[in-house]
Amino acid sequence: MAARRKSPFRRPIGSHLRAVVGVQEAVLDEVPNERPRYTALGGLILGASLLAVVSMLAAMRWITDSWGVALAVALIWGAMILTLDRWLVTSVSGASGVGRLGSYVPRILMSMLMGVVIAEPLVLSVFHREIEQKVSVDRIRSLQEYESKLRLCNPVAGTDESAIPRDVTACQDYLLVVPDPGADLVALTAYKAQADELRDSVDADAEKLARLEAQARQECNGENGLALTGEAGQGPNCRRLRAEADRFRAGQTSETARLAELRKLIQNRQQSLSQVQESSARVRNAAIERLTRSREAAQGPIGLTDRLTALQRLGSDSGNVAAATWLLRLLIMMIDVLPALARLVMGTTAYDRIVAYHSEIAVRTQFAVAENRRDLVLADEELARERKELELAVLREQIELEASIDRLLVDSRRAGLISRRATELRGASKSISATDLPDKRDHPSIGP
């Protein structure tokens, strides 16, 4: 009885690892001392594939919220890496010498490239706490800068903010639509300028009125001085000077009243301006708060790009972090390169030589089979050609035979027609009597 095939679930683990490499167990049975090498090589390939699964699962965790999708993509990615690593170590089986080294150089470079892709998510996972803290700090700083830019580019007119210089071109994307107290501020400024001018005029008139009153008092008191008579009493000059002082006081009273009205108008305008400024500030602050919250909401969860940027900044800020990240990258890259590198270091094994020998025999066998098939095809073609020529010869003879038969039939019909005509003629000659024949004596050509 034929031996039962072992169930794949009852096979030893080493055989499964060698199956990852694509080893032919039947060939390996001829060189059993090669089993440990290929078992270890299968373990390296499987380990690199599992590392790729973990790496892709970590990356997909930051891209999608669905664990099902992340796990499916990670498993597919791991299967691709497993297949590729298997091809890298099996595609040069049997090669030797410089050809083997030349075949492995692009494979090692490809493994290094895959190692870079696999290493980055794992590095991000190792430093995830520092990265998340860095991203949070950068986002807070970005929001603060954005809010400061909005406040700087949208100052409330008439406040201390409006006195801060700003770049108009840089503020084009930060302008807000808010109530503008600029018109009230311009009007208030104009009123203040008028009040200042009127106040200066009133102050000057007050000084002049004081001089006129002092001069009139001196004249009426009889004091000596420039343009004074020195005579006491209500004289003409005393009355004249007092009248001038009274007229000037009346004019000054009207200007003082105008100044008081102007100051009251300025006060009202200031109250109105304060209300407009408060309204503008409220609207601006509400708009800034709304935009800041919208920008914060748009940031969303920390994604893969944010983590890569944060890791780069951490490396720029700290040499220790940069060194640690690069060492970890190189370690993971080396793990992914190990299968191809180990296969190269193994050199040409006895298993490789047997596989190469079997391959050569298979190639020769296939070449001989191909030649036999070619000969059979040529023989079939020659037989078909001869068969076709024979069929043509038979057809030609058949045509000639049919033509001969047709000629014989024609000759037979002609002979029958001739015989029937002859018979008819013989019958007709018997029916003529002898008396009906002319006498030779009566023939004019016969003489007496």
Salt bridges, closest charged atoms under 4 A:
GLU25 OE2 - ARG18 NE 2.84
ASP29 OD1 - ARG35 NH2 2.37
GLU34 OE1 - ARG37 NH1 3.62
GLU120 OE1 - ARG329 NE 2.83
GLU132 OE2 - ARG307 NH2 3.21
ASP138 OD1 - LYS134 NZ 3.82
ASP138 OD1 - ARG141 NH1 3.16
ASP138 OD2 - ARG313 NH1 2.96
GLU147 OE2 - ARG151 NH2 3.26
GLU161 OE1 - ARG284 NH1 2.59
ASP196 OD1 - ARG199 NH1 2.77
ASP200 OD1 - ARG199 NH2 4.00
GLU213 OE2 - ARG249 NH2 2.05
GLU244 OE2 - ARG240 NH1 3.30
ASP246 OD1 - ARG249 NH1 2.74
GLU289 OE2 - ARG293 NH2 2.54
ASP306 OD2 - ARG139 NH2 2.95
ASP317 OD2 - LYS134 NZ 3.13
ASP352 OD1 - ARG343 NH2 2.69
GLU360 OE2 - ARG364 NH2 2.66
GLU382 OE2 - ARG385 NH2 1.95
GLU389 OE2 - ARG385 NH1 2.97
ASP411 OD1 - ARG414 NH1 2.96
GLU424 OE1 - ARG421 NH1 3.36
ASP439 OD2 - ARG441 NE 3.09
